[in-house]
Amino acid sequence: MSAHETGTATGEDDAPDPKGRGPQGLVALPWRMASVLAAVVVAAAGWLIVLAFCSLVWLGDDAGTSYQQVLEVSTQFWLLANGVPASLDGVRVSLVPLGLSAVIVVMVASAVSAIARKAVLSRGATSTGVRSNEDSGALAGSSGAFALRLAAWFAIPYLVILGLCTNLLGHPQSTGPAILGGLLVGGVVSLLSAGRTLHWRATGLSQGGWMSGVLAGVLAAAAALVIVAAVVLGGSLLTHQRDVIGIHQQLAPGGFGGIMLALLQVMWIPNEVLWTMSWLLGAGFTAGAGTLFSPTASHPGQLPAIPMLGALPTGAHSSALGLVWFLAAAVAGALGGAVAVRARRDAVARRLPPGTVGHDSAALLGLVVGLLTAVLVCFAELLAKGGFGEQQLAGLGASMPHLVVLAPCVLGAGAMIGGYLTSVLSHPDMGSDDESAPARPED
């Protein structure tokens, strides 16, 4: 394969310069060294973003805080975005700002994808005699093996940086969360990014089998849930905008302080979207001690003066509209089931000899999609759960005991019905499974 052909296959028009002068200097290095340096650069870039924000707050603060404290707070907040609990003015903060975490994830994915793409291009360059180095043999094995190695070379230094920063700040008890955060952000994200760039999918191990379409269905259901949750949250903010503005004015942060306060709250908007998702599923969420918000009832208790919390209802009540949103979660599951069945049917139709998918298999496939989506939702809700301190704001997030029961029921039932209806509507004359029979042409 020529360098030009390889570049075209990977979406790149030009391979890096053989002398190392490419559009990205980092990826001009051997992939192992580039992975280690990328981990350091991503960690430094994430910390600098937080430092810039904290420095702006410090400049507008008249409390006489030293810049050393600004550096410490910046480091702790960056660690918090990586899943490591922080201690700010003696208050333990465990609520991860998923907005900042998303920025770090994007940086990790971009860096690892660039390194993996460079390795593919280097293999093409080697075939024409332009380059011969360790990259030429990096892809000698399977794409999956190389993706695992690349993820390991990125994740280990990133994990070490998190551990060192945690211990240098005097919090050795948080070493465990630092390791977990490093494995998740530096390991899982880099593995998925490298695998996607190298066109490797774990589901490829069962290509044409039961996994066909499952991933597409889960992603479709999860995306639908996120969209509906974002719409509900946005609508609540618009409906209660007077309360939100009133709380903001009570705090009297001033012009510059108001901007900083708004930016600070933006970092937790993804958490609030996930809490709303738990609300859609009927489990609800808590916004502090003695509070519970669900589609059928609300028990607000005493809420702290945080502008975003002004969007929450102020009285205990039940609403029929809440049941409508509850059904919207089931419809999101049905969409996932429908997507999975259509993808599965396409995969079966490409077999030799071609086959079809029966109604019962379609319903079972939808059920699997719904249950896997529920597992994904529960995991995301765990990431969005945390607190500020040990008292009133100690428990913020989804009501997990209710969620682990309701999410599989709502999404599983919705996806099963969606899969079954998709099969019936597309092939009404089909009965039970007949995957070995010739495929009927779709209308």
Secondary structure, DSSP 8 states (H G I E B T S, - for coil): --HHHHHHHTT-SS---TTS--SSSGGGS-HHHHHHHHHHHHHHHHHHHHHHHHHHHHHT--S---HHHHHHHHHHHHHHHTT--EEETTEEE----HHHHHHHHHHHHHHHHHHHHHHHHHHHHHHTTS--SGGGGTTSS-HHHHHHHHHHHHHHHHHHHHHHHHHHTT-GGGHHHHHHHIIIIIIIHHHHHHHHHTT--GGGGGTTSTTTTHHHHHHHHHHHHHHHHHHHHHHHHHHTHHHHHHHHHHH--HHHHHHHHHHHHHTTHHHHHHHHHHHHTT--EEESTT-EE-SS-EE--S--S-GGGGGS-SS----HHHHHHHHHHHHHHHHHHHHHHHHHHHHHHTSSS-----HHHHHHHHHHHHHHHHHHHHHHHHHT-EEETTTTEEEEEE-HHHHHHHHHHHHHHHHHHHHHHHHHHH-TT--S--TTS------
